[in-house]
Amino acid sequence: KAGVTQTPRYLIKTRGQQVTLSCSPISGHRSVSWYQQTPGQGLQFLFEYFSETQRNKGNFPGRFSGRQFSNSRSEMNVSTLELGDSALYLCASSTLPGLAGTDTQYFGPGTRLTVL
Amino acid sequence: QQQVKQSPQSLIVQKGGISIINCAYENTAFDYFPWYQQFPGKGPALLIAIRPDVSEKKEGRFTISFNKSAKQFSLHIMDSQPGDSATYFCAANGGSGNTGKLIFGQGTTLQVKP
């Protein structure tokens, strides 16, 4: 079974631009969660989508948004990029979050975003 | 109440030794505690996970000890190998909504010397 895939793997943008990152979950997984990883703040939860609905959102500004499609693929968007948005953005998928035995989250390799 | 505190920040262990990483949490609603291993340039990979109804879980050289009353859990890596050198994250899930929201500790960089 293929793992979680994220595209692109690397991205360089300038301040003020916007960016869209893509995540394809493991086949059969309906939940996709996004995390931001930085050296200073560690791994922080951005949001989670399940069956095309956002179920939970972390403490990030409205410039960070996401969506999930009917095939469970997900995208996240960051508008008006700031230098502090430079980070590794990780996507994780699971079958059924909150249900013992199916809530393991499997991470993709991440997208390394650099904002200049 | 949503925090997970992890220590130490870094750890150096000799090959064959025992590596111990500790985590503490506040929210008693947490009901799932995974440990992830991350190598440079890779995403975190699930190592082992535990639920509060058991006090210990062992998988190969990796053991989680869980103390529900103290709200602490720890990862023990027995017979540590240079290939175990990586960053380890504890995490917690559950609480209100039981959604796919993991709260991570700050991470521990482990170096195993040959």
HADDOCK unambig.tbl for C-alpha pairs under 7 A between the chains (distance, minus, plus):
assign (segid A and resid 33 and name CA) (segid B and resid 100 and name CA) 6.43 0.50 0.50
assign (segid A and resid 42 and name CA) (segid B and resid 106 and name CA) 5.56 0.50 0.50
assign (segid A and resid 43 and name CA) (segid B and resid 104 and name CA) 6.13 0.50 0.50
assign (segid A and resid 45 and name CA) (segid B and resid 101 and name CA) 6.50 0.50 0.50
assign (segid A and resid 45 and name CA) (segid B and resid 102 and name CA) 6.82 0.50 0.50
assign (segid A and resid 48 and name CA) (segid B and resid 100 and name CA) 6.25 0.50 0.50
assign (segid A and resid 48 and name CA) (segid B and resid 101 and name CA) 6.97 0.50 0.50
assign (segid A and resid 97 and name CA) (segid B and resid 98 and name CA) 6.81 0.50 0.50
assign (segid A and resid 97 and name CA) (segid B and resid 99 and name CA) 5.40 0.50 0.50
assign (segid A and resid 97 and name CA) (segid B and resid 100 and name CA) 4.98 0.50 0.50
assign (segid A and resid 98 and name CA) (segid B and resid 94 and name CA) 6.61 0.50 0.50
assign (segid A and resid 98 and name CA) (segid B and resid 98 and name CA) 4.49 0.50 0.50
assign (segid A and resid 98 and name CA) (segid B and resid 99 and name CA) 5.50 0.50 0.50
assign (segid A and resid 98 and name CA) (segid B and resid 100 and name CA) 6.83 0.50 0.50
assign (segid A and resid 106 and name CA) (segid B and resid 45 and name CA) 6.85 0.50 0.50
assign (segid A and resid 107 and name CA) (segid B and resid 43 and name CA) 5.73 0.50 0.50
assign (segid A and resid 107 and name CA) (segid B and resid 44 and name CA) 5.98 0.50 0.50
assign (segid A and resid 107 and name CA) (segid B and resid 45 and name CA) 6.58 0.50 0.50
assign (segid A and resid 108 and name CA) (segid B and resid 43 and name CA) 5.54 0.50 0.50
assign (segid A and resid 109 and name CA) (segid B and resid 42 and name CA) 4.99 0.50 0.50
assign (segid A and resid 109 and name CA) (segid B and resid 43 and name CA) 4.25 0.50 0.50
assign (segid A and resid 110 and name CA) (segid B and resid 43 and name CA) 6.04 0.50 0.50
